[in-house]
């Protein structure tokens, strides 16, 4: 939930507590559950209409991985120009956080 600090400060304590009780991880989890349900329903509808879904080949995954590595190398080289001294360490941190939360 995003709200202007001035507006937030004008809310009553009870209202702030109510908002916080459904924000953050709870809101993210609910959004994720809704997304998953909509995604499954959409796929089922498309399959019922005759659409076919294929798994990408190993070669395609390898090409995507190679492009990703080149993009990250270029991005890391530019890191200091946008105020990030150690961009690959930052990337590693976010990848670790993603992996830690992926199973939840």
C-alpha positions in Angstrom: 0.0 0.0 0.0 1.3 3.4 -1.0 0.0 6.6 0.7 1.2 10.2 1.0 2.9 10.7 4.3 0.7 13.7 5.1 -2.5 11.8 4.4 -1.2 8.9 6.4 -0.5 11.1 9.4 -4.1 12.5 9.2 -5.5 9.0 9.6 -6.6 7.9 13.0 -4.5 5.4 14.8 -7.3 2.8 14.4 -7.4 3.4 10.7 -3.6 3.1 10.4 -3.6 -0.2 12.3 -6.4 -1.5 10.1 -4.5 -0.7 7.0 -1.3 -2.2 8.4 -3.1 -5.4 9.3 -3.8 -6.1 5.6 -0.6 -4.6 4.1 2.9 -5.8 3.5 3.4 -9.6 3.3 -0.3 -10.3 3.8 -1.2 -8.1 0.9 1.5 -9.6 -1.3 0.5 -13.1 -0.4 -3.2 -12.3 -1.2 -2.2 -10.7 -4.5 -0.1 -13.7 -5.4 -2.9 -16.1 -4.7 -5.3 -14.1 -6.8 -2.8 -13.8 -9.6 -2.2 -17.6 -9.5 -6.0 -18.3 -9.6 -6.5 -15.9 -12.5 -3.6 -17.3 -14.4 -4.9 -20.9 -14.0 -8.4 -19.8 -15.1 -7.0 -18.0 -18.1 -4.9 -21.0 -19.2 -7.9 -23.3 -18.8 -10.0 -21.0 -20.9 -7.4 -20.8 -23.6 -6.9 -24.6 -23.7 -10.7 -25.1 -23.9 -10.6 -22.8 -27.0 -7.9 -25.0 -28.6 -4.7 -23.1 -27.7 -1.6 -25.2 -27.3 1.1 -24.4 -24.8 4.7 -25.7 -25.3 7.7 -25.9 -23.1 10.7 -23.9 -24.3 13.6 -26.0 -25.5 16.8 -26.3 -23.6 18.5 -24.4 -26.4 16.1 -21.5 -26.0 16.8 -21.4 -22.2 20.5 -21.4 -22.9 20.2 -18.5 -25.3 18.1 -16.6 -22.8 20.7 -17.2 -20.1 23.5 -16.0 -22.4 21.6 -12.8 -23.2 20.9 -12.3 -19.5 24.6 -12.6 -18.7 25.5 -10.0 -21.3 22.8 -7.7 -20.1 24.0 -8.0 -16.5 27.6 -7.5 -17.5 26.7 -4.3 -19.3 24.4 -3.2 -16.4 27.2 -3.9 -13.8 29.7 -1.9 -15.8 27.4 1.1 -15.7 26.6 0.7 -11.9 28.8 3.5 -10.6 27.2 5.9 -13.1 23.9 5.5 -11.3 25.2 5.3 -7.8 25.7 1.6 -7.3 29.2 0.7 -6.4 28.9 -3.1 -6.3 26.0 -3.9 -8.6 26.7 -7.7 -8.8 26.7 -7.9 -5.0 23.3 -6.1 -5.0 22.0 -8.6 -7.7 23.3 -11.5 -5.6 21.4 -10.2 -2.6 18.1 -9.9 -4.4 18.5 -13.3 -6.1 19.1 -14.9 -2.6 16.1 -13.1 -1.2 14.0 -14.3 -4.2 15.1 -17.9 -3.7 14.4 -17.7 0.0 10.9 -16.5 -0.5 10.1 -18.6 -3.6 9.1 -21.6 -1.5 6.8 -19.7 0.8 
